[in-house]
Amino acid sequence: MSRDILIRPITREAFAPFGDLMDCAGEPDKIINQGQCGRYHDRAKLDFADGRAGISLFNANPRSLPLALDMVERHPEGSQAFVPMSYLPFLVVVAPDAGGNPGTPLAFVTEPGQAVNLHRGTWHGVLTPLHAPGLFAVIDRIGAGDNLEEHWFDSPYRIISS
């Protein structure tokens, strides 16, 4: 059995089972700020069991390909949005749930200017910038209790570019 995962371009439709793809595609919903700004309204559904939304900053080291994927995680108490603070693509790894464990992972690469919001409970890889700086605003649940499950694969997958 091949353990290679081929990176594919991210699309709204392909990513929909795992979360929201956020970008400025199409016409803005509204023009604001004296006609100088397009507002692309309500691009992601934040979902928390309890607690509140918080914004944190992550500064991650860039990764290189091929990438060994030995672990995925999920957050059962809340969604998690990754908004790059640079105009660079990044890698997004997700996996469907298969009876409480992750199924076969999928790997997507974003376009510059895109962000993602992972649905609550979605198995995903760690934050994976492909270029420096790896600075992201992360919007997720702030609250009491554990909101992290990790799954370590018996043998790693290898994420490769097309």
Backbone torsions as a table, in degrees:
resi	resn	phi	psi	omega
1	MET	NA	130.8	178.9
2	SER	-73.4	137.1	176.5
3	ARG	-107.1	13.6	179.0
4	ASP	-84.1	138.1	175.2
5	ILE	-119.9	119.3	-179.1
6	LEU	-85.1	127.8	178.9
7	ILE	-71.2	135.1	178.5
8	ARG	-122.6	155.1	174.4
9	PRO	-63.8	145.0	-179.9
10	ILE	-82.3	139.0	172.1
11	THR	-131.9	156.5	179.9
12	ARG	-58.4	-42.1	-176.9
13	GLU	-69.2	-45.2	-178.1
14	ALA	-67.7	-30.7	-177.0
15	PHE	-89.1	-14.8	-174.0
16	ALA	-52.7	-37.7	178.7
17	PRO	-64.5	-18.0	-173.6
18	PHE	-108.6	-23.8	-177.4
19	GLY	169.7	-164.1	-177.0
20	ASP	-106.8	132.8	171.0
21	LEU	-91.4	123.4	-177.6
22	MET	-109.7	126.4	176.4
23	ASP	-159.7	-176.2	-179.5
24	CYS	-105.7	37.2	179.2
25	ALA	-69.1	145.5	177.8
26	GLY	77.5	-170.7	179.6
27	GLU	-79.2	145.7	176.6
28	PRO	-63.3	153.0	178.2
29	ASP	-71.8	-26.6	-176.8
30	LYS	-159.1	147.3	173.1
31	ILE	-102.1	128.0	-175.4
32	ILE	-130.4	-174.5	175.5
33	ASN	52.8	58.7	177.2
34	GLN	57.9	33.9	177.4
35	GLY	80.0	9.9	-175.1
36	GLN	-104.8	4.5	-174.7
37	CYS	-146.2	129.8	172.9
38	GLY	-91.2	128.1	177.3
39	ARG	-100.0	120.8	175.1
40	TYR	-100.8	96.3	-162.2
41	HIS	-82.8	137.8	167.8
42	ASP	52.5	58.5	-174.7
43	ARG	-82.8	-8.1	-179.4
44	ALA	-147.5	148.3	177.5
45	LYS	-99.8	109.2	173.4
46	LEU	-79.3	136.4	-172.5
47	ASP	-140.8	113.0	-178.5
48	PHE	-128.6	137.0	176.7
49	ALA	-68.2	-38.6	177.5
50	ASP	-160.6	-171.9	-179.0
51	GLY	77.9	-154.4	-176.9
52	ARG	-144.7	165.6	174.9
53	ALA	-77.5	138.1	174.9
54	GLY	-134.1	155.4	176.5
55	ILE	-115.4	121.5	176.9
56	SER	-117.8	159.9	174.4
57	LEU	-110.2	131.9	176.7
58	PHE	-114.3	137.2	175.8
59	ASN	-122.6	92.3	-171.8
60	ALA	-98.4	144.6	174.4
61	ASN	-71.3	137.8	177.4
62	PRO	-66.6	150.3	179.1
63	ARG	-110.4	160.2	176.9
64	SER	-119.1	159.9	-179.2
65	LEU	-104.2	151.7	-5.2
66	PRO	-67.0	154.9	-175.7
67	LEU	-118.8	130.5	175.2
68	ALA	-82.1	125.4	177.7
69	LEU	-106.7	103.4	-178.4
70	ASP	-109.7	-8.3	-177.1
71	MET	-150.0	143.8	168.1
72	VAL	-128.6	162.4	-179.2
73	GLU	-138.4	167.0	173.0
74	ARG	-148.6	161.9	-177.4
75	HIS	-123.4	98.5	-173.8
76	PRO	-71.1	-16.0	-176.1
77	GLU	-100.0	-4.3	-179.5
78	GLY	-174.4	154.7	174.7
79	SER	-70.2	167.9	-178.7
80	GLN	-147.1	120.2	-178.8
81	ALA	-106.3	137.3	177.3
82	PHE	-116.0	115.3	-177.1
83	VAL	-119.0	107.1	-178.5
84	PRO	-65.0	143.1	177.9
85	MET	-102.4	23.6	172.6
86	SER	-140.7	168.0	-178.0
87	TYR	-99.2	57.3	-176.1
88	LEU	-128.2	148.1	176.1
89	PRO	-71.5	160.1	174.4
90	PHE	-144.2	163.3	-177.6
91	LEU	-91.5	136.0	176.5
92	VAL	-124.5	118.8	178.3
93	VAL	-111.1	128.8	178.8
94	VAL	-134.7	163.6	176.4
95	ALA	-146.4	140.7	175.6
96	PRO	-69.1	156.2	175.2
97	ASP	-80.5	134.3	179.2
98	ALA	-126.6	79.9	178.2
99	GLY	66.9	37.8	178.9
100	GLY	94.7	-7.3	175.7
101	ASN	-120.4	160.6	177.8
102	PRO	-73.3	140.3	171.0
103	GLY	-82.2	-161.7	-179.1
104	THR	-66.6	124.7	-178.2
105	PRO	-67.6	157.1	172.7
106	LEU	-122.6	147.7	179.2
107	ALA	-124.2	131.3	179.2
108	PHE	-124.0	151.3	170.8
109	VAL	-117.8	134.5	179.5
110	THR	-82.1	166.0	169.1
111	GLU	-92.8	155.7	173.9
112	PRO	-54.8	136.3	179.3
113	GLY	90.8	0.1	177.8
114	GLN	-101.1	150.9	176.1
115	ALA	-133.3	165.4	178.8
116	VAL	-131.4	150.0	171.7
117	ASN	-123.1	114.9	-179.6
118	LEU	-83.6	130.0	177.2
119	HIS	-60.6	152.2	176.3
120	ARG	-55.8	132.1	177.2
121	GLY	83.3	4.1	-179.4
122	THR	-78.5	127.0	172.7
123	TRP	-67.2	134.3	-179.1
124	HIS	-153.3	156.8	173.6
125	GLY	-76.3	172.6	178.4
126	VAL	-72.4	164.9	177.7
127	LEU	-56.2	125.2	-171.1
128	THR	-132.5	79.3	172.0
129	PRO	-69.7	148.2	178.0
130	LEU	-101.3	-9.7	-178.1
131	HIS	-142.0	155.1	172.2
132	ALA	-86.9	146.4	-0.6
133	PRO	-81.2	149.3	178.5
134	GLY	-100.0	46.9	-176.2
135	LEU	-92.1	126.2	-177.3
136	PHE	-135.1	144.4	163.8
137	ALA	-90.1	131.8	-178.8
138	VAL	-120.5	123.0	178.9
139	ILE	-107.0	115.7	-180.0
140	ASP	-152.5	-175.5	-175.0
141	ARG	-74.1	132.1	170.5
142	ILE	-115.1	119.5	-178.9
143	GLY	179.4	174.1	-179.0
144	ALA	-72.5	156.0	175.6
145	GLY	91.0	162.9	-178.0
146	ASP	-78.9	133.9	179.2
147	ASN	-129.8	35.1	-178.1
148	LEU	-141.5	126.9	168.9
149	GLU	-121.0	134.2	176.1
150	GLU	-114.7	145.7	173.5
151	HIS	-128.6	122.3	178.7
152	TRP	-100.7	126.0	179.8
153	PHE	-74.8	145.0	177.2
154	ASP	-61.2	-39.0	173.0
155	SER	-135.9	140.7	-174.0
156	PRO	-71.0	154.3	167.5
157	TYR	-87.9	160.5	176.8
158	ARG	-119.8	120.1	-178.9
159	ILE	-94.9	124.4	-175.3
160	ILE	-126.8	154.4	176.4
161	SER	-85.1	158.9	-178.1
162	SER	-77.8	NA	NA
